[in-house]
Amino acid sequence: MKRLRKTLGKVELRKPRTRPVIVRAGAILSPYQSFSRKDWARLRADTPMTLDDTEVERLSGVTQRLSRKEVEEIYLPLSRLLNLQVQATQHLHAERQRFFGKTDGKVPFILGIAGSVAVGKSTAARVLQALLARWPEHRRVDLITTDGFLLPNRVLEERGLMQRKGFPESYDTHRLLAFLNDVKSGRANVAAPLYSHFSYDVLEAEERIIDRPDVLIVEGLNVLQPAQLAKVGDAAPFVSDFFDFAIYMDAPADVVEEWYVTRFLRLRQTAFRDPAAYFHRYARLADAEARAKAAEIWQSINLVNLTENILPTRRRADLILVKGKGHRIERIELRRL
């Protein structure tokens, strides 16, 4: 409210004093709370280690050798947090059911995991699946990848999209959204298509049945990608609209490139050697040629996808796991509640 002050017989209008908002130079406003590895590890509290060394080794990836310490310091605190999230979501759903006078319907908690090719999404998904299934509140934990929802190679070739495989336009998004809608609606026996990295194609005659799990983990490159906003009418839903919690696996692009090249070289010595493998033609390359080919594929396809489509979705995640060399998670960023 304006104040009145008489001065020399005149009335002067004075604006109220307000305290200025001071932002320090260089300060960055962020919706995330950042944790060092040491601080995050403390959040494990008394959560027991439920995986033995054999299981930890089995959960490792082609280039990522998972350590017991990584599980204890990073994934156990995360499983504790997710357990709280699952319980809270289940409780909220039960209360909503009572509010509407309903008693039927079990709704799975859906966890999304996004990130670049070769960043370690699959390993993180497998570890979380194993740990979450040990909590008594949610024993049934299923895992799918969005690779199964890629368009078949024959369709990609018809549309000239083989060099854009893994980009948003290479997926059967309608089928993926229908699948997630059915799962989130509590439907039983929902079919998910399967994908073969050996044949580098969707297995059109095969599928996996997801039957009302307590938790469903959905891992994929572009699962946090927003849909195009409609100019008229209702906007299409996002894949992430069905997520209760989302994780983004992050690392510097040059580091991920080295992981990708290393994985390519190892597969060249193993899976690629089979004459039936899609990438068998690379098995006979000399080391220098193979490294150059892997770098070329990374630069022309995967880095472009990361830069244009995947990395921009980073800030849509609830939690970001920031990796350094050796797949070691160095920092954790958690969206403030």
Summary of the structure (lengths in Angstrom):
residues: 337
radius of gyration: 24.4
end to end distance: 34.7
largest distance: 100.6
contacts: 954
relative contact order: 0.15
helix: 42%
strand: 20%
